[in-house]
Amino acid sequence: MRLVRVALANVNATVGATRSNVDRVVAAARAAAADGATLVAFPEQVVGGYPPEDLVQWRAFVEAQRAELHRFAHETAPLPCASVVGLALARGAHVYNVAALVHAGRVWGYVPKEKLPLYNVFYEARTMARGAPGLHDTVDGAPFGDLIFELDFGVLALEVCEDAWSPDGPMRRRSYAGAELVVNVSASPFRLGFAETRREMIATRASDCQVTLVYVNAVGADDGLVFDGGGYVSQNGRLLHEQARFREDTSAVTLDLDRTARLRTENTTWREDQEAFAAVAARSARVRVEGPTAFTSASGALAYPVPRGKSFFLPTDTAPPHPRDAFCEELLDALALGVGDYFEKNACFKTIGVALSGGRDSLLVLAIARRWIERRWADKPEAERKAKARELLRAFFLPSRFSSKETRAAAEQVARDYDTPLAIVSIDDALSRELAAVEQMLQPGEALTPMARQNVQARVRSERMWTWANAAGGLFLQTSNMSEKAVGYVTIGGDGEGALSVIANVPKTVVNYLLDWLYEATRAEGIRLTLLKPASAELADDQEDERELMPFPVLDACFALFAGEKMAPDEVARALRAVFPEHPPERIDDWAARFVRLFTASIYKWVQAPLGLHVGNLDLERERALQLPVVQRSEWHDKR
């Protein structure tokens, strides 16, 4: 047996906090060593924080990471384990995203990322240089490039995040060069349903390359990206260990590397591929890692890993969560982590404010903020968590003459349900003054339109919330959802305002789904009262959102088909007829045409929206996901 204990350390790093980040990494390394770890894996760019974006153009920022890595090496020198640490590293005129191997007070080598993503939310290829097969150099006296490491327990390869997502990535080349254990340090953002994709990909790569693959992901949120953490250890395709997600934690698993070697020997296809590839491929350089403590002597204290249920043949009796529960739990956890880290990592905020309308979106945003408190102080008694909510959360109900008694009652009950102080302040007087002031600005023949009278209410509320935020050091959470944002059913300077847009990338149908699930789970009276009333902006008498737009299931389908699948308007209508046969075809055609018209005309609105949390592959944010020109014409799809 060659027993190795591998630890996965999810560290919540903050971009630019190089000293604090490494303090956390050192603490995690010590905890892993105390647990008997042979090797500890940390996330991608954990030293400088991820994503650094154009901050890597500041050479002092990059050099600070190298200096902190050496401090980490010095402070962990006595530990009987090796560590894999992610950072940005300069080499001449280039900056690389690298994984470094550290042991016994020394950096033994840097391995640069080869696959630099330039899609969806990723922009690495703009600022980073790629590693390459056969690249061999030294940086700061340590080997740099296409490396594999010989340790006394086996042969180790390092790689970074996207490298594993290509079947032709460096893992294949390095496994054929002899690597048995591969560590992938990652910062892969949360996306709905993506955890299953990751798990399957890790198992596939481990099987294809006949390696033990260790994958560790970043946890926490920076700007609008939420990293759900977790990680996997897969030995030749068999999952040995899965790390918990959405929390900063370290866990470990003991494995037998002889099993990887045996399975390679048995697999004739892998052996033949290895021989053919090795004959023509660029060779990875080998680095021999030595130290005062032999890993093999420490492995003598490790116990052989006992299979679950003490059976090598029977399945585990752990039932997977219900798909609906899993969907809602992980989405709410991701949004809560996004809100909490934005609040805590920005030193300018003292409290969190939500303008409750008595409607669904603002209710969900307050529930998400309250969920963060539950998760953040989960180790505290319930009474202390309630006190923390009263300390940090603030809710406001800012009614006008169009606000109903039902929505006021719902807002009051929601605030009670979530232990949040509520202030009720009418905007009617301010609204009258604003309308009178604007009338003095109008020229002959001009008049206040019904739309202007509606929008001014949202703008008065927004101005009031911003003034509160300035006075109280408050994080003003914006509450608009993705469906309304997509068709411009928001007011610039009004409900489109805020410091952080929590559900800007959550469709309205998902908002409703989450609230239904929360009500079933909690039976909270505020949720029940909110769901009784049809969704309404309440900016005019007898107003309902779906009556003014279209049914939200249809609207969200239009968004998925047009913005997601990139269908032409006539194709959208054709698909909608199949999805919604209960609606007349002519009505479907009208809705499809209206959606496309509103979507195109509203791009100028959503490019001005506050920073939003990213939770899917299709988000409405110009700098991150869907990059569309504001100025455009529809002639390319107009068949008239």
C-alpha positions as CSV (number, residue, x, y, z in Angstrom):
1,M,0.0,0.0,0.0
2,R,1.0,3.6,-0.6
3,L,-1.4,5.5,1.7
4,V,-1.7,9.2,1.1
5,R,-4.0,11.6,3.0
6,V,-5.2,14.5,0.8
7,A,-6.8,17.6,2.3
8,L,-9.1,20.0,0.4
9,A,-9.0,23.5,1.9
10,N,-11.8,25.9,0.8
11,V,-10.5,29.3,1.8
12,N,-12.7,32.4,1.4
13,A,-10.2,34.9,-0.1
14,T,-10.7,38.5,-0.9
15,V,-9.2,40.2,-3.9
16,G,-6.2,42.3,-2.9
17,A,-6.1,41.1,0.7
18,T,-2.8,39.2,0.1
19,R,-1.7,39.3,3.8
20,S,-5.1,38.3,5.2
21,N,-5.6,35.6,2.6
22,V,-2.3,33.9,3.4
23,D,-3.0,34.1,7.1
24,R,-6.1,32.0,6.4
25,V,-4.2,29.6,4.2
26,V,-1.5,29.1,6.9
27,A,-4.2,28.4,9.5
28,A,-5.9,25.8,7.1
29,A,-2.5,24.2,6.4
30,R,-1.8,23.8,10.1
31,A,-5.3,22.3,10.6
32,A,-4.8,19.8,7.8
33,A,-1.4,18.8,9.1
34,A,-2.9,18.2,12.5
35,D,-5.4,15.9,10.8
36,G,-2.5,13.9,9.3
37,A,-2.6,15.3,5.8
38,T,0.2,14.4,3.3
39,L,-0.9,17.0,0.8
40,V,-3.1,20.0,1.1
41,A,-4.8,21.6,-1.9
42,F,-5.9,25.3,-1.9
43,P,-8.0,27.1,-4.5
44,E,-6.9,29.0,-7.6
45,Q,-5.3,32.4,-6.9
46,V,-6.1,32.1,-3.2
47,V,-3.2,34.4,-2.4
48,G,-4.4,37.4,-4.3
49,G,-8.1,36.6,-4.6
50,Y,-10.1,35.8,-7.6
51,P,-11.1,37.3,-10.0
52,P,-8.4,39.9,-10.0
53,E,-9.3,41.2,-13.5
54,D,-7.2,44.1,-14.5
55,L,-5.6,44.4,-11.1
56,V,-2.9,42.1,-12.3
57,Q,-1.6,44.9,-14.5
58,W,-0.3,46.5,-11.3
59,R,3.0,44.7,-10.9
60,A,3.1,45.5,-7.2
61,F,0.0,43.5,-6.7
62,V,1.6,40.5,-8.5
63,E,4.8,40.8,-6.6
64,A,3.0,41.0,-3.3
65,Q,1.6,37.5,-4.0
66,R,5.0,36.1,-4.6
67,A,6.3,37.6,-1.3
68,E,3.3,36.2,0.6
69,L,3.8,32.8,-0.9
70,H,7.3,32.8,0.5
71,R,5.9,33.8,3.9
72,F,3.6,30.9,3.6
73,A,6.5,28.6,2.9
74,H,8.4,29.9,5.9
75,E,5.5,29.6,8.3
76,T,4.6,26.1,7.2
77,A,8.2,24.8,7.0
78,P,7.8,22.6,10.1
79,L,4.7,20.9,8.8
80,P,5.0,17.3,7.5
81,C,2.9,18.0,4.5
82,A,3.2,19.6,1.0
83,S,0.8,22.3,-0.1
84,V,-0.5,23.3,-3.5
85,V,-1.3,27.1,-3.6
86,G,-2.8,29.2,-6.4
87,L,-1.5,32.7,-7.2
88,A,-0.6,35.1,-10.0
89,L,3.1,35.2,-11.0
90,A,5.2,37.4,-13.2
91,R,7.7,36.1,-15.7
92,G,9.3,38.8,-17.7
93,A,6.6,40.9,-19.4
94,H,4.0,38.2,-18.8
95,V,1.7,37.4,-15.8
96,Y,0.6,33.8,-15.3
97,N,-2.1,32.1,-13.3
98,V,-0.1,29.3,-11.5
99,A,-0.3,26.5,-9.0
100,A,2.8,26.4,-6.8
101,L,4.1,23.4,-4.8
102,V,5.4,24.3,-1.4
103,H,7.1,22.0,1.1
104,A,9.7,22.2,3.9
105,G,10.0,26.0,3.6
106,R,10.6,26.0,-0.1
107,V,8.8,26.6,-3.4
108,W,9.6,23.6,-5.5
109,G,8.0,24.8,-8.7
110,Y,5.3,26.8,-10.5
111,V,2.9,25.3,-13.1
112,P,1.1,27.9,-15.3
113,K,-2.5,27.5,-16.4
114,E,-2.7,26.6,-20.1
115,K,-6.4,26.9,-20.9
116,L,-7.4,30.6,-20.4
117,P,-11.2,31.1,-20.7
118,L,-12.6,34.0,-22.6
119,Y,-16.3,33.3,-22.5
120,N,-19.3,34.0,-20.2
121,V,-17.9,35.7,-17.1
122,F,-14.3,35.0,-17.8
123,Y,-11.7,37.4,-19.2
124,E,-8.4,35.8,-18.3
125,A,-6.9,35.8,-21.8
126,R,-7.0,39.6,-21.8
127,T,-4.4,39.9,-19.0
128,M,-2.8,36.5,-18.5
129,A,-0.3,34.5,-20.5
130,R,-0.7,30.8,-21.2
131,G,1.5,27.9,-20.2
132,A,2.5,25.5,-23.0
133,P,3.6,21.9,-23.5
134,G,7.3,21.6,-23.0
135,L,7.7,25.0,-21.4
136,H,10.7,24.9,-19.0
137,D,12.2,27.9,-17.2
138,T,13.0,29.2,-13.7
139,V,11.3,32.1,-11.9
140,D,12.9,33.4,-8.7
141,G,15.1,30.3,-8.6
142,A,12.3,27.8,-8.8
143,P,11.4,25.6,-11.8
144,F,8.5,27.0,-13.9
145,G,6.5,25.5,-16.7
146,D,5.3,22.1,-17.8
147,L,6.4,20.2,-14.6
148,I,5.6,17.0,-12.7
149,F,6.9,16.4,-9.2
150,E,8.5,13.3,-7.8
151,L,7.7,12.8,-4.1
152,D,8.5,9.8,-2.1
153,F,4.9,8.7,-2.1
154,G,4.4,9.1,-5.8
155,V,4.4,11.4,-8.9
156,L,2.3,14.6,-8.7
157,A,1.0,17.0,-11.3
158,L,-0.6,20.4,-10.8
159,E,-3.0,22.3,-13.0
160,V,-5.4,25.2,-12.8
161,C,-9.2,25.2,-13.2
162,E,-10.0,25.3,-16.9
163,D,-7.2,23.0,-17.7
164,A,-9.4,20.1,-16.5
165,W,-12.3,21.2,-18.7
166,S,-10.6,20.2,-21.9
167,P,-10.1,16.5,-22.8
168,D,-6.9,17.6,-24.5
169,G,-5.6,19.5,-21.5
170,P,-2.3,19.1,-19.6
171,M,-3.7,16.2,-17.4
172,R,-3.5,13.8,-20.3
173,R,0.0,14.7,-21.2
174,R,1.2,14.6,-17.6
175,S,-0.5,11.4,-16.8
176,Y,1.3,9.8,-19.8
177,A,4.5,11.2,-18.4
178,G,4.0,9.3,-15.1
179,A,1.8,11.6,-12.9
180,E,-0.4,9.4,-10.7
181,L,-1.9,12.2,-8.5
182,V,-3.2,15.3,-10.2
183,V,-4.3,18.4,-8.1
184,N,-6.5,20.9,-9.9
185,V,-6.8,24.2,-8.0
186,S,-10.0,26.0,-9.2
187,A,-12.1,29.1,-8.8
188,S,-15.3,27.9,-10.6
189,P,-18.3,30.2,-10.1
190,F,-21.7,28.9,-9.0
191,R,-24.2,28.2,-11.7
192,L,-27.5,26.5,-11.1
193,G,-27.2,22.8,-11.6
194,F,-23.5,23.0,-12.4
195,A,-22.3,20.9,-9.4
196,E,-23.5,17.7,-11.1
197,T,-21.6,18.7,-14.3
198,R,-18.4,19.3,-12.3
199,R,-18.7,16.0,-10.5
200,E,-19.2,14.1,-13.8
201,M,-16.4,15.9,-15.5
202,I,-13.9,15.2,-12.6
203,A,-14.9,11.5,-12.7
204,T,-14.5,11.4,-16.5
205,R,-11.0,13.0,-16.5
206,A,-9.8,10.7,-13.7
207,S,-11.0,7.7,-15.6
208,D,-9.7,8.8,-19.0
209,C,-6.3,9.7,-17.7
210,Q,-6.2,6.9,-15.1
211,V,-5.2,9.2,-12.2
212,T,-6.3,10.1,-8.8
213,L,-7.7,13.6,-9.4
214,V,-8.0,16.1,-6.5
215,Y,-10.2,19.1,-7.3
216,V,-10.6,22.0,-4.8
217,N,-12.8,25.0,-5.5
218,A,-12.8,28.6,-4.2
219,V,-15.6,29.6,-1.8
220,G,-17.1,33.0,-1.2
221,A,-18.1,35.9,-3.3
222,D,-16.2,38.7,-4.9
223,D,-18.2,41.4,-6.7
224,G,-21.0,39.6,-8.5
225,L,-19.3,36.2,-8.7
226,V,-20.3,33.6,-6.1
227,F,-18.0,30.6,-5.6
228,D,-19.7,27.6,-4.0
229,G,-16.5,25.9,-2.8
230,G,-16.5,22.2,-2.3
231,G,-14.3,19.7,-4.1
232,Y,-13.8,16.1,-5.1
233,V,-11.3,13.3,-5.0
234,S,-11.8,10.8,-7.7
235,Q,-9.5,7.8,-8.1
236,N,-9.5,6.5,-11.7
237,G,-13.1,7.5,-12.0
238,R,-14.4,6.4,-8.7
239,L,-15.5,9.2,-6.3
240,L,-13.8,8.8,-3.0
241,H,-14.6,12.1,-1.3
242,E,-16.9,15.1,-1.8
243,Q,-16.3,18.3,0.1
244,A,-19.3,20.3,1.5
245,R,-20.2,23.5,-0.4
246,F,-20.9,27.1,0.5
247,R,-18.7,27.2,3.5
248,E,-15.0,27.7,4.4
249,D,-13.8,24.3,5.5
250,T,-11.0,21.7,5.4
251,S,-11.6,18.0,5.0
252,A,-9.4,15.1,4.1
253,V,-9.5,11.5,2.7
254,T,-7.0,8.7,2.8
255,L,-6.3,6.8,-0.4
256,D,-4.1,4.1,-1.7
257,L,-2.0,5.2,-4.7
258,D,-1.1,1.6,-5.4
259,R,-4.6,1.2,-6.7
260,T,-4.1,3.9,-9.4
261,A,-0.9,2.1,-10.5
262,R,-2.6,-1.3,-10.6
263,L,-5.5,0.0,-12.6
264,R,-3.1,1.5,-15.1
265,T,-1.3,-1.8,-15.5
266,E,-4.6,-3.6,-16.1
267,N,-5.9,-1.1,-18.6
268,T,-4.4,-2.1,-22.0
269,T,-6.1,0.8,-23.8
270,W,-4.5,3.4,-21.5
271,R,-1.1,1.7,-21.9
272,E,-1.3,1.7,-25.6
273,D,-2.3,5.3,-25.7
274,Q,0.5,6.2,-23.4
275,E,3.1,4.6,-25.5
276,A,1.9,6.2,-28.7
277,F,1.6,9.7,-27.1
278,A,4.9,9.5,-25.3
279,A,6.7,8.8,-28.6
280,V,5.8,12.2,-30.1
281,A,4.7,14.5,-27.3
282,A,6.6,17.3,-25.6
283,R,8.0,16.0,-22.3
284,S,7.1,17.4,-18.9
285,A,10.2,18.2,-16.8
286,R,10.6,16.2,-13.5
287,V,11.3,17.9,-10.2
288,R,12.5,15.8,-7.3
289,V,11.0,17.1,-4.0
290,E,13.0,16.4,-0.9
291,G,12.7,17.5,2.7
292,P,13.7,16.7,6.3
293,T,10.5,14.7,6.8
294,A,9.8,11.6,4.6
295,F,6.2,11.4,3.6
296,T,6.4,7.6,3.6
297,S,7.3,7.5,7.3
298,A,4.2,9.6,8.1
299,S,2.1,7.4,6.0
300,G,2.8,4.5,8.4
301,A,0.4,6.2,10.8
302,L,-2.5,6.2,8.3
303,A,-5.2,3.6,8.5
304,Y,-6.5,1.9,5.4
305,P,-9.7,3.8,4.3
306,V,-12.8,1.9,5.4
307,P,-15.5,1.8,2.8
308,R,-18.9,3.1,3.7
309,G,-21.0,0.5,5.4
310,K,-17.8,-1.6,5.6
311,S,-18.7,-3.2,2.3
312,F,-16.7,-3.1,-0.9
313,F,-19.8,-4.2,-2.9
314,L,-22.9,-2.7,-1.4
315,P,-24.2,0.9,-2.2
316,T,-24.5,3.5,0.5
317,D,-27.8,4.0,2.1
318,T,-27.6,7.8,2.0
319,A,-30.6,9.0,0.0
320,P,-30.0,12.1,-2.3
321,P,-32.0,15.2,-1.5
322,H,-35.3,15.8,-3.4
323,P,-34.5,17.7,-6.6
324,R,-36.8,20.6,-5.6
325,D,-35.2,20.9,-2.2
326,A,-31.7,20.8,-3.7
327,F,-32.5,23.4,-6.3
328,C,-34.0,25.9,-3.8
329,E,-31.4,25.3,-1.1
330,E,-28.4,25.8,-3.3
331,L,-29.8,28.9,-5.1
332,L,-30.7,30.5,-1.8
333,D,-27.4,29.6,-0.3
334,A,-25.5,31.1,-3.3
335,L,-27.5,34.4,-3.1
336,A,-27.1,34.6,0.6
337,L,-23.3,34.1,0.3
338,G,-23.2,36.8,-2.4
339,V,-25.0,39.3,-0.2
340,G,-23.0,38.5,2.9
341,D,-19.6,38.6,1.4
342,Y,-20.4,41.8,-0.5
343,F,-21.5,43.3,2.9
344,E,-18.5,42.1,4.9
345,K,-15.7,42.4,2.4
346,N,-16.6,46.0,1.6
347,A,-15.5,47.9,4.7
348,C,-17.9,50.8,4.0
349,F,-21.2,49.2,5.2
350,K,-22.6,49.0,8.7
351,T,-26.1,47.8,8.0
352,I,-28.3,46.3,5.2
353,G,-31.5,47.9,3.9
354,V,-34.4,46.6,1.9
355,A,-37.4,48.6,0.7
356,L,-40.3,46.3,1.2
357,S,-43.2,46.8,-1.2
358,G,-45.4,44.1,0.2
359,G,-44.6,42.2,-3.0
360,R,-42.7,39.1,-3.9
361,D,-39.3,40.4,-5.0
362,S,-38.5,42.5,-2.0
363,L,-39.8,39.7,0.3
364,L,-37.4,37.3,-1.3
365,V,-34.4,39.7,-1.0
366,L,-35.1,40.2,2.7
367,A,-35.4,36.5,3.2
368,I,-32.0,36.0,1.4
369,A,-30.3,38.6,3.7
370,R,-31.8,36.9,6.7
371,R,-30.6,33.5,5.5
372,W,-27.1,34.9,5.3
373,I,-27.3,35.8,9.0
374,E,-28.5,32.2,9.8
375,R,-25.6,30.7,7.9
376,R,-23.0,33.2,9.0
377,W,-23.7,32.7,12.7
378,A,-25.0,29.1,12.5
379,D,-22.9,28.2,15.6
380,K,-24.8,30.7,17.7
381,P,-28.0,30.2,19.6
382,E,-31.3,31.2,17.9
383,A,-31.7,34.2,20.2
384,E,-28.3,35.6,19.2
385,R,-29.1,35.1,15.5
386,K,-32.3,37.0,15.9
387,A,-30.5,39.8,17.8
388,K,-27.9,39.9,14.9
389,A,-30.8,40.3,12.4
390,R,-32.2,43.2,14.4
391,E,-28.7,44.8,14.6
392,L,-27.8,44.4,10.9
393,L,-31.1,44.5,8.9
394,R,-33.4,47.4,8.2
395,A,-36.7,47.3,6.3
396,F,-38.7,50.2,4.9
397,F,-42.2,50.5,3.6
398,L,-42.6,53.7,1.6
399,P,-46.3,53.8,0.6
400,S,-48.1,56.1,-1.8
401,R,-51.8,56.7,-2.4
402,F,-51.7,53.6,-4.7
403,S,-50.4,51.2,-2.1
404,S,-53.0,48.8,-0.8
405,K,-53.9,47.8,2.7
406,E,-53.0,44.3,1.8
407,T,-49.4,45.1,0.8
408,R,-48.9,47.2,3.9
409,A,-50.1,44.3,6.1
410,A,-47.8,41.9,4.2
411,A,-44.8,44.1,4.6
412,E,-45.4,44.5,8.3
413,Q,-45.7,40.8,8.8
414,V,-42.7,40.0,6.7
415,A,-40.6,42.3,8.8
416,R,-41.8,40.5,12.0
417,D,-41.2,37.1,10.5
418,Y,-37.5,38.0,9.7
419,D,-36.8,39.9,12.9
420,T,-36.2,43.1,11.0
421,P,-36.9,46.6,12.3
422,L,-39.4,48.3,9.9
423,A,-39.9,52.0,9.2
424,I,-43.1,53.1,7.4
425,V,-42.8,56.6,5.8
426,S,-45.3,57.8,3.2
427,I,-44.0,59.4,0.0
428,D,-47.2,61.2,-0.9
429,D,-46.1,64.7,0.2
430,A,-42.8,64.3,-1.6
431,L,-44.5,62.9,-4.7
432,S,-46.9,65.9,-4.9
433,R,-44.0,68.3,-4.6
434,E,-42.0,66.5,-7.2
435,L,-44.9,66.5,-9.7
436,A,-45.5,70.2,-9.1
437,A,-41.8,71.0,-9.6
438,V,-41.7,69.0,-12.9
439,E,-44.8,70.8,-14.2
440,Q,-42.9,74.1,-13.9
441,M,-40.2,72.6,-16.3
442,L,-42.6,71.7,-19.1
443,Q,-43.0,73.8,-22.2
444,P,-46.4,74.7,-23.8
445,G,-48.0,71.6,-25.3
446,E,-46.1,69.3,-22.9
447,A,-47.8,67.4,-20.0
448,L,-47.0,64.8,-17.4
449,T,-47.9,61.5,-18.9
450,P,-49.3,58.6,-16.9
451,M,-46.0,56.8,-17.3
452,A,-44.1,59.8,-15.9
453,R,-46.5,59.9,-12.9
454,Q,-45.8,56.3,-12.2
455,N,-42.1,56.4,-12.5
456,V,-41.7,59.4,-10.3
457,Q,-43.0,57.3,-7.4
458,A,-40.2,54.8,-7.9
459,R,-37.6,57.6,-8.1
460,V,-38.8,59.3,-4.9
461,R,-38.4,56.0,-3.1
462,S,-35.0,55.4,-4.5
463,E,-33.8,58.9,-3.6
464,R,-35.0,58.3,0.0
465,M,-33.2,54.9,0.2
466,W,-30.0,56.4,-1.1
467,T,-30.1,59.2,1.5
468,W,-30.7,56.6,4.2
469,A,-27.8,54.6,2.9
470,N,-25.5,57.6,3.0
471,A,-26.6,58.5,6.6
472,A,-26.5,55.0,8.1
473,G,-23.7,53.4,6.1
474,G,-26.2,51.1,4.7
475,L,-26.0,48.5,1.9
476,F,-29.1,49.4,-0.2
477,L,-30.2,46.1,-1.8
478,Q,-32.0,46.4,-5.2
479,T,-34.9,44.0,-5.6
480,S,-35.8,43.8,-9.3
481,N,-35.8,40.4,-11.0
482,M,-34.4,39.3,-14.3
483,S,-37.7,39.0,-16.1
484,E,-38.8,42.6,-15.5
485,K,-35.2,43.8,-16.1
486,A,-35.2,42.0,-19.5
487,V,-38.2,43.9,-20.8
488,G,-37.5,47.2,-19.1
489,Y,-40.3,47.0,-16.5
490,V,-38.1,49.0,-14.1
491,T,-37.5,52.7,-13.6
492,I,-34.0,54.1,-14.2
493,G,-33.3,56.1,-11.1
494,G,-36.1,54.3,-9.3
495,D,-36.5,50.6,-8.6
496,G,-33.6,50.0,-11.0
497,E,-31.4,51.6,-8.3
498,G,-29.4,50.1,-5.4
499,A,-25.8,49.1,-4.4
500,L,-26.2,45.4,-5.1
501,S,-28.8,43.7,-7.3
502,V,-29.6,40.5,-5.5
503,I,-32.1,38.8,-7.8
504,A,-31.3,40.6,-11.0
505,N,-30.4,37.3,-12.6
506,V,-33.3,35.3,-11.1
507,P,-36.4,35.0,-13.4
508,K,-39.8,35.8,-12.0
509,T,-41.0,32.2,-12.3
510,V,-38.0,31.2,-10.1
511,V,-38.9,33.9,-7.6
512,N,-42.4,32.5,-7.3
513,Y,-41.0,28.9,-7.1
514,L,-38.6,29.9,-4.3
515,L,-41.4,31.7,-2.3
516,D,-43.7,28.7,-2.7
517,W,-41.0,26.4,-1.4
518,L,-40.1,28.8,1.5
519,Y,-43.8,29.0,2.5
520,E,-44.1,25.2,2.5
521,A,-40.9,24.9,4.6
522,T,-41.7,27.7,7.1
523,R,-45.4,28.5,6.9
524,A,-44.4,32.1,7.5
525,E,-47.5,34.3,7.6
526,G,-45.8,37.1,5.7
527,I,-45.1,34.9,2.7
528,R,-48.7,33.7,2.7
529,L,-50.1,37.3,2.7
530,T,-47.7,38.3,0.0
531,L,-48.7,35.4,-2.3
532,L,-52.4,36.1,-1.9
533,K,-52.1,39.2,-4.1
534,P,-51.2,39.1,-7.8
535,A,-47.8,40.7,-8.5
536,S,-48.1,44.5,-9.0
537,A,-45.9,47.5,-9.0
538,E,-48.8,49.5,-7.4
539,L,-47.9,52.7,-9.2
540,A,-51.5,53.1,-10.5
541,D,-55.0,51.9,-9.7
542,D,-55.8,48.3,-10.4
543,Q,-52.4,47.5,-11.7
544,E,-51.1,43.9,-12.3
545,D,-47.7,43.0,-13.8
546,E,-48.8,40.1,-15.9
547,R,-51.8,42.0,-17.3
548,E,-49.4,44.8,-18.5
549,L,-46.7,42.4,-19.8
550,M,-47.7,38.8,-20.4
551,P,-47.9,35.7,-18.2
552,F,-44.5,35.3,-16.5
553,P,-44.0,31.7,-17.7
554,V,-44.4,32.9,-21.3
555,L,-42.1,35.9,-20.7
556,D,-39.4,33.7,-19.2
557,A,-39.7,31.3,-22.0
558,C,-39.3,34.1,-24.5
559,F,-36.1,35.2,-22.7
560,A,-34.7,31.7,-22.7
561,L,-35.4,31.2,-26.4
562,F,-34.4,34.6,-27.7
563,A,-31.5,35.6,-25.4
564,G,-30.4,32.1,-24.4
565,E,-30.9,29.9,-27.5
566,K,-30.4,32.9,-29.9
567,M,-33.6,32.2,-31.9
568,A,-35.1,34.6,-34.4
569,P,-38.5,36.1,-33.4
570,D,-40.4,33.8,-35.7
571,E,-38.6,30.8,-34.2
572,V,-39.4,32.0,-30.7
573,A,-43.1,32.1,-31.6
574,R,-43.0,28.7,-33.2
575,A,-41.4,27.2,-30.1
576,L,-43.8,29.0,-27.8
577,R,-46.8,27.4,-29.6
578,A,-45.4,24.0,-28.8
579,V,-44.7,24.9,-25.1
580,F,-48.0,26.7,-24.5
581,P,-50.7,25.1,-26.6
582,E,-53.4,26.4,-24.2
583,H,-52.9,29.9,-25.6
584,P,-54.2,31.0,-29.1
585,P,-51.5,31.0,-31.7
586,E,-52.1,34.7,-32.6
587,R,-51.7,35.6,-28.9
588,I,-48.4,33.7,-28.8
589,D,-47.2,35.5,-31.9
590,D,-48.1,38.9,-30.3
591,W,-46.3,38.0,-27.1
592,A,-43.1,36.9,-28.9
593,A,-43.0,40.0,-31.1
594,R,-43.6,42.2,-28.0
595,F,-40.9,40.5,-26.0
596,V,-38.3,41.0,-28.7
597,R,-39.3,44.6,-29.2
598,L,-39.2,45.4,-25.4
599,F,-36.0,43.4,-24.9
600,T,-34.1,45.3,-27.6
601,A,-35.4,48.7,-26.5
602,S,-34.5,48.0,-22.9
603,I,-30.8,47.2,-23.2
604,Y,-29.9,50.8,-22.4
605,K,-31.7,50.3,-19.1
606,W,-30.1,47.1,-17.9
607,V,-26.6,48.1,-18.8
608,Q,-27.0,50.9,-16.2
609,A,-28.2,48.5,-13.5
610,P,-26.2,47.9,-10.3
611,L,-23.8,45.0,-9.9
612,G,-25.8,41.8,-9.9
613,L,-25.1,38.3,-8.5
614,H,-24.5,35.7,-11.1
615,V,-26.2,32.4,-10.6
616,G,-26.6,31.0,-14.2
617,N,-25.1,30.8,-17.6
618,L,-27.5,33.4,-18.9
619,D,-27.2,36.6,-17.0
620,L,-28.2,40.2,-17.9
621,E,-25.0,42.1,-17.3
622,R,-23.1,43.6,-20.2
623,E,-19.7,43.3,-18.7
624,R,-20.1,39.7,-17.6
625,A,-22.3,37.5,-19.8
626,L,-24.6,38.9,-22.5
627,Q,-22.7,41.7,-24.3
628,L,-25.2,43.4,-26.6
629,P,-25.0,46.8,-28.3
630,V,-27.3,49.5,-26.9
631,V,-27.7,51.2,-30.2
632,Q,-29.1,48.7,-32.8
633,R,-31.9,48.3,-35.3
634,S,-34.2,45.3,-35.8
635,E,-33.9,45.1,-39.6
636,W,-32.0,41.9,-39.4
637,H,-35.1,40.0,-38.1
638,D,-37.9,42.3,-39.3
639,K,-39.5,40.5,-42.2
640,R,-41.7,43.4,-43.3
